[in-house]
Amino acid sequence: MSKSSTKVPLTDKDRRKQISIRGLPLLENVASVKKTFNRHLHFTIVKDRNVATNRDYYLSTAYTVRDHLVGRWIRTQQHYYDTDPKRVYYLSLEYYMGRSLSNMMINLGIESELDESLYELGLSIEELEEFEEDAGLGNGGLGRLAACFLDSMATLGLAGYGYGLRYEFGIFQQTIKDGFQCEEPDDWLRYGNPWEVPRPEYQIPVNLYGRVIEQNGKSKWVDTKVIMAMPYDTPVPGFNNNVVNTLRLWSAKAAQKFNFQFFNDGEYLSAVSEQSLAENVTRVLYPNDNYMQGKELRLKQEYFLVAATLSDIIRRYKHSKFGVSSATRDDFNTFPDKVAIQLNDTHPALTIAELMRLLVDIEGLEWDVAWDVTRRACAYTNHTLMPEAVERWTVGLLEYVLPRHLQIIYYINLRHLQEVAARYPGDDNRIRNLSIVEEGDEKRINMAYLAIVGSHVVNGVAKIHSDLLKTTLFKSFYELTPEKFQNKTNGITPRRWLVLSNPNLSDAIAEKIGEDWITKLDDLKRLREFVNNEAFVRDIQQVKQENKHRLAEWLLKTQHQQINPMSLYDMQVKRIHEYKRQLLNVLHIITLYNRIKAKPDGKYVPRTVMIGGKAAPGYHMAKKIIKLINSVGKVVNNDPIIGDRLKVVFLENYRVTMAEQIIPAADLSEQISLAGMEASGTSNMKFMLNGSMTICTLDGANVEMAEEVGDDNIFIFGMTVEDVDKRREQGYRAREFYEKNAELKQAMDQIRDGFFSPENPELFHEIFDSLMNEHGDHYMLLADYESYIKCQERVSELFKDPIAWTKKCILNIAASGKFSSDRTIAEYAREIWGVTPTLHPLPHPHEGRPGTKNEGEATAASHGSSAALHDQAKK
């Protein structure tokens, strides 16, 4: 059934197709679900049907689904406690989860029962889903990747735990006013969150500031300010395997909430100021760090996550049961055999220093033993090739906020450089390049270097990215320890990005090759057998056209924009950033516009260009690009000569839920960053899996996509990494390209001269200048323009032949098996974490645990009691 908010009538064929993936609802299950739903409405929401709102019905539905999770959740944690496997801890400052209801139902296999139950109660599941807020605890691809990885860890039966921060306000809500981006707070917890379980009994104190003293020959961190870390647990179910892992998010709470002395003295604001200052740490996702306070808050966020998480990891390690006769396990030599810590980018790099502090200062280990334990337990994933994106904290700030950690980092660096000097005597240049401490006007700590030195594996996220790390950003470290460096190409979960978001395509695939592909995405390659099957090609065409009509209806309803469903849907959705080159897309739009205006009677392939994404609030140029897109759209969309041959749509407030709406409808996916800039990208994979063609440079995972599908089935343009390097060496001059290409010059001049901003002709001078200045156009849009335009002409030509186009789309779907996050996580598991994935399910919660006296009987845990749920936190 469609996940859109626009209800589309279902034909008998639609209903038959739905059954193939979701199955027929069982009557006894439907009756049970209705009973549970009514119980929650009555006892949890405390309302009856006479006064209940649709939001109340959504919450009752969510609690009903959560009841199905509880027994599996507790059983999973009991299983881990009994077997004491090696546990994997994924540390990320971002988790872009989106909505949970549909995803939970699909992974539990109860979607049909829920749908039928609500239908019998006179409710629509699509309408209720609209009341769930997106959990937008991430800025973009990094956070969404973390969410996909959690899904895959659970599906592969790994004892995996996600750790992050429970931001009170997530990624801002974007509104467009007069073409400009405006930001509004994302109060996603306004109506509560039915999926989370608070664990106040497991709060952890986190220390900040203070000073370091020497006591009995040892360093001691004293006079600190304490903030409490309060955990909230969210269940993460695997697909159809009864495994439910945990995402634990920390919320900052004041150690002392209320100062009665201040209150009694009449200083009412001061009485609660400590609480307010403490809770600011998890108030909002990523503050603007243009100012010192912003940088300090960001550092506190990163340390808060690391400190609370490591204390929790050590507590769980000490109290694991299997093979330990004593009440606690105090021997840390086996710590790396039981614990794998994965750092998602440099944000949690303080893990290295904090784990050393805990092991040396608190647990009393010798430095060398602690260092061996830390390096064997930790691994680091890098997500960027841009040096300016690597975090570097000033020594002054670190000394103020984390004085003990600065000492530890200095000592780590000293020992590290001693090893370097012993290996390369007299090579001062190499020592300087490999130092964690960067000298200069202001000393800084390079957090990526700290993560590399303190980890046993460092990985990139696409083959080209990993290769470039070795030759550019981390060249000196690769030469020092080449055995540390690996590649793990990113992936996406097919459960959310195909089964949930594109059910009709899922069913069309299942009719041909069955359903094993949901957990073994490689099976999609069997679709190649059907590329010349007329009926299958027709089915895929029909699915795409239905998705396009549905999106057109949705855009009309939500953005009041009418588009032509028969046009080519050309989409670029990602963060607005100069390196993503949305400006290149705009230059193509202007070129198409000028061509139609110059020759109105010509034959053109109708095209609707959709661009979506948010600009960082402090990123002036990115926000100006959004204004330009909207200004160009205003001119194009209101020109009667253009008609519906070209439309421009800016997708306001792009987020996970919107991605689920639009990606299934896309004809063309734009992945047009300059070669060597994008680490991997994951939107490229989502579009490919949903049967979209891709126009791209040889950057990030695009390279591997081309290898999988073949160059004939993907539109490649532009310079390679080698071409870019060569052009930079020769001295790049954007003006040369501007002067020799008449269409490019016309488009640029229109931007400069106010053609798209007649009310303010100078509005876009900055954009023009940024491309045309002597050292401008850093991302070489103008150099790639001609190749891009010609490639787009090939796109239009192919789109004229719908059968040939659809066959290539089928080949893209068939070639997308490599890009499952299941494959990525299986590689991490075997090659970094030292654990073995399994598709073997755990017993159903209604079955007694194997080896117990009540084996085969129902257990108390299976009935979803809240008391039992709280017990699992101890595990």
BELGI-V809110 format. One line per field, one symbol per residue. phi: phi as a letter, one per 30 degrees, with the letter a starting at -180 (. if undefined). A space follows every 10 residues. Layout:
phi = ???
This chain:
phi = .ecddddcec dededddddd ccidddeddd ddddddeddd ddccdibcdd cdcddddddd ddddddedde ddddeddddd ddchddcccc cbdbbcdidc edddddddic dddddddded diccdddded dddddccacl eddddddddd ddeddciddc bcbaccddbd eedcbcbhic dbcbdcddce cibddcbdbd dcdbdbcbii bcbcbhibdb cbhdcccdcc dbcbdbdddh bicbdbcccc cdbddbdbcd dedddicddd dcdddddddd ecdbdhddcd cedddddddd eddeeddddd ddddedddcd cdicdddbcc dddceddcbb cccdidecdd eddddddddd dcdiddeddd dddddddcbb ccbbcdeddd dbcddddddd dbddddedde dededddddd dddbdicded dddcddccdl ebdbcddddd dddcccbbbc baeddddded cbeceddddd bdddcbcbdd abddddcbdd dbdddedddd dcbicdddcb dedddddedc dcdeddeddd ededdddddd dddddddcch bcbcdddddc bbbaedaedd iedddddded ddedddddbd ddcbdebccc bblcceeccd dddddddded dddddddccd ddicdabbbc ddheaedded dcedcdcbcc bcddejcddb ibdedddddc icdbcacdbh deddddddcj ddcaccbidd eddddddddd jdbddedddc bddddddddd dddiecbeda ececeededd cceecdhech dddceddddd ddddeddddd cddddddddd ddedcdedcd dddedddeed cbdibcdbcd ddededcdde icdceicdce ddcidddddd ddddd
